[in-house]
Amino acid sequence: MQNILIVMADQLSALALGCYNNPTVRSPQVDYLAAEGVCFDAAYSSSPLCTPARYAFMTGQNISACGGYDNASCMPATMPTFAHYLRLMGYRTCLSGKMHFVGPDQLHGFEDRVTTDIYPADFGWIPDWKNADRRIDQWYHNMSSVKQAGVAAITNQFAYDDEVGARAMRVLYDHARSEDPRPLCLVASFIHPHDPYATRQKYWDLYAGVDIPLPTVSRPSIQDAHNARLEKVIALDAVDVSEQEIVNARRAYYGNVSYIDEWLGRLRATLDECGMADNTTIIFTADHGDMLGEFGLWYKMSFREWSNRIPLIVHQPGRFSARHVAAPVAQVDVLPTLVDIAAVSTGAAPPPPIDPLHGRSLIPLCDGDASNDPNACVSEFLGEGTSAPMLMIRRGKHKYISCSTDPELLFDLENDPDELENLLDHDLLADFRREAGDYWDVEAVRQTVIHDQARRRAVHAALRVGRYQSWDFNPARESSEEYTRSHMDLTRFDITSRFPRPKAFSPKWK
């Protein structure tokens, strides 16, 4: 049976990896995975913000349907995720690391979760579309990450990811020596290379003497409407940023990409060591990207390529030949793909969707069959930095961006990969406009989001009065069942806790 290992990075742009034609970054493990696997060259975040992207990834639904509007959106426990589907199909499911679940359910179908989350599980980070121009300084981004970029021996993020990686390795070891016959689906979800742009000396030194290029597109004198809002969201003009500081931030970011790359290598080595490499499908991806100074912008929340393009690699050489896929795809496609992988692995019929799914299985594209593929995907944004629903449609080589408060944007990414020429006189514009109009009722969605923000804000205020009950996840651990204890059969436990199993022996007397 086929195990599944999903390695997820945070804020990792596809354009910051060697296998996606970045000549500067050092990412040999990801590049090797791409060279042997199926590399999706036009994979997009279903929403370029942490929690929304992850809800789409987990549910196979776009965020306007599953309610994952922003980083304080609560996903109900009744919302089916791929972890639920895979458990129904006979898998053991485990999460090590970040998923930014908000609310009292911190598992959402995972049978085991071996770390806490790095971000809060409460309603503290709610945008306010009724006061969209107001900065919420307590949790909005600012330019400190760029101004303070450089070397650090330890950070909040490194403390977290060191644990995430170590616990994920332990899960693989435990699965190899377990007597549980079920296949494993493990998600190892790291916070890097998410800002702050601080990396360890080891990874900083990887780029010693390397020419770290400045952004390809510098900050325009006049931004499009959404970019202009994002300048205020990240407090861009609160500081002056030098070219050297930009280079330092990009160098530290690349260093942290190399750190994640190294963890991928460690997890692959653990699979090899445990004899699981040949029967484990590896999926490497991210929640969204990082502008990294392009157009003068940093972080995410933009439909521009650096923010919204993500890596997506499916590695199963025993089944799929190595190839690059040009068709646009998105995170909502992951759930149906996993269900199809599980169906082949276990022979179990896929359970019928409990809720409508907005993604399609990527298995035909992995097999090289694009004959019935829509050659399109969408991305939604309903978080801070706007006051109205935003929609991106990628169809073929064209990208269309629509928001009721902004002028439209249409780019030909094949001939204009830097998104500099807005094709407002293109013949396709009317078709995209009609498609966006049919996609959703903008005002109805806007009012739904505003109402949901107000409801969560009221609930959050009430829960902060009197005794506060945290929703943050506390990993369960039963020390009395770990290692050697007096109620255990010592010999049997030593044998079953070892991999590979030692040879049996027959004592002369008992």
Summary of the structure (lengths in Angstrom):
residues: 510
radius of gyration: 23.1
end to end distance: 37.9
largest distance: 90.2
contacts: 1709
relative contact order: 0.19
helix: 36%
strand: 15%
